């Protein structure tokens, strides 16, 4: 199991943020949310500015690069629950945990949660 987990973690951190970003955007826009809200959520989690996020998207950096330089919000540990079949609190790999934090925030946006609840 550890070997398959490490392969999963490796695959996750090497995914291209610039490729996944439009998928996040489509998901939230279908539910009436805006790109500004998506950017706000990503900035809250990572500590980056909007222009830095836009540069990461256009440069097609990996999630590893995105999160290696991020200043993860101290309240990120309050992001709990299940996402993509994984309980966030139980994820040990820091890159995978950060990616799942972001997935969960995007999910909450798409589900219509109020921004003050999403941003904890």
Backbone as a ProteinNet text record, in pm:
[ID]
protein_1_A
[PRIMARY]
XXXXXXXXXXXXXXXXXXXXXXXXXXXXXXXXXXXXXXXXXXXXXXXXXXXXXXXXXXXXXXXXXXXXXXXXXXXXXXXXXXXXXXXXXXXXXXXXXXXXXXXXXXXXXXXXXXXXXXXX
[TERTIARY]
82.4	0	86.6	195.6	283	336.8	374.2	427.5	323.9	198.5	95	65.1	74.2	54.7	165.5	289.6	399.7	389.1	342.9	321.4	211.5	105.3	-5.2	45	121.7	175.8	266	348.4	440.2	361	258.8	174.3	104.6	55.1	-16.3	74.4	191.8	277.5	333.6	335.9	386.9	278.7	152.6	44.9	66.5	25.1	43	-70.9	-36.4	-135.8	-208.1	-134.3	-193.5	-293.7	-285.6	-381.3	-505.2	-486.2	-596.3	-678.2	-611.8	-679.6	-807.2	-802	-925.3	-1036.4	-998.6	-1098.3	-1165.4	-1085.4	-1141	-1237.5	-1192.7	-1271.6	-1404.9	-1401.4	-1524.1	-1618.6	-1563.7	-1645	-1720.1	-1650.7	-1717.1	-1809.7	-1771.6	-1856	-1988.6	-1989.1	-2114.7	-2212.3	-2157.9	-2240.3	-2259.7	-2224.8	-2250.1	-2143.5	-2028.8	-1919.9	-1828.5	-1739.9	-1656.5	-1509	-1435.4	-1290.6	-1225.9	-1277.9	-1223	-1232.8	-1342.9	-1359	-1258.7	-1237	-1139.3	-1000	-964.3	-833.2	-821.4	-927.6	-925.2	-896.7	-960.3	-941.8	-797.8	-744.6	-607.2	-507.7	-530.7	-442.6	-448.6	-568.7	-584.5	-503.7	-513.3	-445.1	-293.8	-247.8	-105	-24.5	-92.7	-20.8	30.8	3.9	47	-50.5	-2.8	-89	-161.5	-259.3	-332.4	-237.2	-147.6	-56.7	37.6	79.1	164.8	87.2	-38.9	-121.2	-135.5	-163.6	-178.2	-49.5	66.6	195	213.7	176	186.9	98.5	-21.5	-113.5	-53.5	-7.1	44.2	176.8	257.7	385.7	368.1	246.7	215.9	310.8	328.9	412.8	340.6	416.7	357.5	303.2	219.8	171.8	288.3	392.6	510.8	571.3	591.1	648.3	554.6	426.1	328.4	337.3	336.1	330.3	466.2	575.5	707.7	734.9	686.7	711.1	595.9	490.5	370.8	389.2	318	308.5	167.2	151.9	19.4	-46.3	-170.2	-245.8	-250.1	-222.8	-223.9	-360	-467.6	-600.2	-630.9	-537.5	-560.5	-587.9	-530.7	-553.4	-699.3	-776.8	-919.9	-1000	-933.6	-998.9	-998.6	-1115.6	-1126.2	-1233.9	-1241.9	-1345.6	-1288.6	-1379.4	-1342.4	-1336	-1235.6	-1225.7	-1160.8	-1225.1	-1173.9	-1143.3	-1223.8	-1206.8	-1101.8	-1043.4	-940.5	-987.3	-960.4	-987.1	-866.7	-889.4	-781	-692.1	-754	-678.1	-578.7	-600.8	-515.9	-405.9	-404.7	-302.3	-170.2	-66.3	63.8	155.9	151.3	241.4	199.5	292.4	255.4	205.8	266.5	219.6	78.1	55.2	-77	-180.1	-144.1	-236	-272.9	-174.1	-201.2	-289.1	-264.2	-347.1	-490.3	-506.1	-640.8	-708.2	-630.5	-687.9	-749.4	-673.3	-721.6	-843.9	-839.5	-955.5	-1079.7	-1062.5	-1175.1	-1230.1	-1142.9	-1187.8	-1266.4	-1216.7	-1286.5	-1422.5	-1424.9	-1549.8	-1650.8	-1604.4	-1692.6	-1746	-1660.6	-1706.1	-1817.4	-1792.9	-1889.7	-2021	-2013.2	-2134.7	-2211	-2158.8	-2230.6	-2205	-2101.6	-2068.8	-2033.9	-2069.4	-2033.8	-1883.5	-1830.3	-1684.8	-1625.1	-1691.3	-1634.5	-1624.5	-1708.9	-1701.4	-1588.5	-1577.6	-1472.5	-1335	-1319.3	-1188.5	-1159.4	-1250.8	-1231.3	-1173.8
-120.1	0	126.2	125.4	241.5	276.5	174.3	197.8	265.7	219.5	281.5	422.9	444.5	579.3	672.6	625.9	711.6	743.7	648.1	675.3	779.1	765.6	861.7	1001.1	1010.8	1139.8	1200.6	1117.8	1163.4	1218.7	1143.9	1186.5	1319.5	1330.3	1452.2	1575.2	1568.2	1687	1723.7	1627.4	1656	1697.5	1701.8	1751	1899.9	1942.4	2081.1	2168.3	2264.1	2355.3	2431.6	2473.1	2547.8	2467.1	2336.2	2249	2225.4	2217.3	2190.9	2317.7	2433.2	2559.3	2580.8	2563.6	2581.8	2484.3	2365.9	2269	2319	2374.1	2436	2548.4	2631.3	2746.7	2703.5	2605.4	2554.5	2500.2	2427.3	2366.7	2473.1	2578.7	2679.7	2769.3	2798.8	2885.5	2819.5	2686.5	2615	2635	2664.5	2682.5	2830.2	2918.9	3061.1	3136.9	3076.8	3145.8	3210.5	3299.4	3377.1	3339.3	3378.3	3355.7	3435.3	3554.9	3633.7	3557.3	3486	3406.6	3291.3	3228.7	3120.5	3173	3285.4	3347.3	3380.5	3435.8	3471.9	3349.3	3237.9	3114.3	3064.7	3066.4	3018.7	3110.3	3240.7	3336.1	3314.5	3292.4	3268.7	3146.8	3038.3	2915	2927.1	2989.3	2985.5	3107.5	3218.7	3341	3416.4	3366.3	3435	3547.4	3639.8	3745.8	3695	3770.8	3733.5	3725.2	3822.3	3820.8	3700.4	3660.5	3541.5	3416.5	3407.1	3291.8	3288.6	3403.4	3410.4	3367.9	3406	3364.8	3213.7	3156	3010.3	2938	2991.8	2929.4	2935	3052.2	3065.6	2992.5	2982.6	2911.8	2760.2	2717	2574.5	2502.3	2561.5	2498.9	2378.7	2292.7	2178.1	2223.4	2138.6	2167	2170.9	2091.8	2093.6	2233	2291.9	2426.9	2527	2515.5	2606.1	2602.5	2483.2	2472.7	2482.4	2455.6	2467.8	2610.9	2709.4	2848.6	2913.3	2838.9	2895.5	2912.6	3011.2	3029.1	2985.2	2856.4	2798.7	2869	2908.3	2977.3	2891.9	2953.1	2876.2	2811.3	2866.8	2809.1	2693.9	2661.2	2552.3	2421.1	2403.5	2279	2263.5	2370.5	2363.6	2305.3	2285.4	2224.1	2073.7	2018.8	1877.5	1811.6	1680.6	1607.1	1521.9	1471	1382.6	1461.1	1427.6	1481.4	1374.3	1342.1	1241.5	1108.3	1072.9	945.7	945.3	1060.2	1070	1161.6	1122.9	1208.8	1301.2	1429.2	1527.4	1519.4	1505	1503.5	1387.2	1283.4	1163.9	1162.6	1260.8	1265.3	1310	1229.8	1259.1	1339.4	1313.4	1382.8	1530.2	1623	1765	1819.4	1775.1	1822.9	1774.4	1645.9	1589.6	1656.5	1679.9	1744.7	1884.7	1961.8	2097.1	2095.7	2000.1	1988.1	1953.8	1863.7	1826.7	1940.5	2022.3	2143.6	2229.1	2249.9	2332.4	2269	2139.5	2069.8	2090.8	2080	2094	2236.2	2336.1	2475.1	2500.5	2447.8	2463	2393.7	2276.4	2202.4	2283.6	2342.3	2422.2	2544.2	2606.8	2718.9	2672.5	2560.3	2507.4	2468	2430.2	2390.5	2510.3	2631.5	2751.9	2800	2745.6	2793.1	2941	3012.6	3154.4	3168	3273.1	3292.2	3295.9	3359	3365.8	3227.2	3134.1	2996	2920.9	2943.8	2877.2	2918.7	3046.7	3100.3	3086.7	3028	2997.7	3112.4
0	0	0	75.9	81.9	-55.8	-133.9	-267.4	-356.6	-352.2	-435.6	-386.5	-254.4	-200.7	-247.2	-245.2	-287.9	-437	-518	-660.9	-678.4	-598.7	-603.2	-565.2	-457.5	-412.2	-518.4	-579.7	-684.9	-804.3	-844.4	-956.7	-924.7	-801.8	-761.6	-771.2	-712.3	-707.7	-845.2	-937.9	-1071.9	-1171.4	-1125.8	-1212.8	-1238.9	-1354.5	-1395.1	-1341.5	-1256.9	-1201	-1311.4	-1413.1	-1524.1	-1605.4	-1598.7	-1667.1	-1580.6	-1449.7	-1357.8	-1330.3	-1330.8	-1300.8	-1384.6	-1517.7	-1596.3	-1557	-1509	-1463.2	-1335.2	-1244.9	-1124.1	-1163.5	-1256.9	-1299.5	-1359.6	-1447.7	-1508.8	-1402.3	-1308	-1201.5	-1121.9	-1081.5	-997.8	-1079	-1204.9	-1287.7	-1321.5	-1335.5	-1359.7	-1244.7	-1127.8	-1008.4	-973.6	-1068.7	-1049.3	-972.6	-951.5	-882.3	-986.2	-940.1	-1032.3	-1023.2	-1126.4	-1125.4	-1013.2	-984.2	-873.8	-741.7	-722.6	-600.4	-596.8	-711.6	-719.5	-685.6	-745	-718.1	-568.9	-511.2	-369.4	-281.6	-314.9	-240	-253.3	-375.1	-397.3	-325.5	-332.8	-263.5	-112.5	-59.9	84.3	127.2	50.5	87.2	73.3	-35.5	-69.4	-25.7	-1.2	32.9	-88.6	-208.4	-329.8	-365.1	-448.7	-501.2	-625.6	-669.3	-791.4	-910.1	-922.9	-1038.7	-1032.7	-912.7	-901.8	-944.1	-902.1	-940.7	-1093.1	-1152.7	-1298.9	-1368.7	-1313.1	-1371.2	-1361.7	-1246.9	-1230.7	-1331.6	-1354	-1450.1	-1590.3	-1630.7	-1767.7	-1787.8	-1682.7	-1692.9	-1683.9	-1651.7	-1640.4	-1544.3	-1426.3	-1324.4	-1263.8	-1200.9	-1131.4	-995.8	-937.8	-802.6	-704.7	-730.1	-643	-640.9	-756.5	-764.6	-696.8	-725	-665.1	-512.5	-455.8	-310.4	-242.3	-315	-253.1	-207.3	-280.4	-243.3	-168.8	-145.4	-82.2	67.9	120.8	265.5	303	329.6	354	473.1	453.2	556.6	683.3	799.2	924	953.9	899	920.6	824.8	736.7	641	713.7	831.1	905.3	948.4	938.1	968.9	851.6	738.2	622.1	646.3	668.9	701.6	616.5	627.2	556.2	444	364	254.1	123.1	43.3	-92.1	-178.6	-288.3	-381.9	-312.6	-213.4	-144.2	-35	-5.7	97.4	210	333.6	448.2	462.5	446.1	442.3	566.6	682.5	807.7	815.2	736.6	742.4	636.6	548.9	442.9	504.6	484.1	545.3	454.2	324.5	231.7	221.4	249.9	251.1	116.7	6.1	-124.1	-152.1	-127.2	-151.3	-61	63.5	158	107.4	62.8	12.9	-111.1	-200.3	-320.9	-281.7	-186.6	-141	-65.8	6	66	-43.9	-150.6	-261.2	-326.4	-349.2	-406.6	-320.2	-189.8	-96.9	-99.5	-104.8	-111.8	-240.2	-350.9	-479.3	-471.9	-411.9	-393.6	-311.8	-204.4	-119	-193.1	-273.2	-357.5	-450.2	-517.2	-613.8	-546.3	-420.7	-348.5	-292.3	-316.4	-276.7	-135.4	-71	63.7	58.5	162.8	171.7	184.9	122.8	119.4	259.6	356	490.5	555.5	514.2	563.8	492.1	362.1	283.8	334.6	363.6	404.3	553.1	626.5	767.8	846.1
[MASK]
++++++++++++++++++++++++++++++++++++++++++++++++++++++++++++++++++++++++++++++++++++++++++++++++++++++++++++++++++++++++

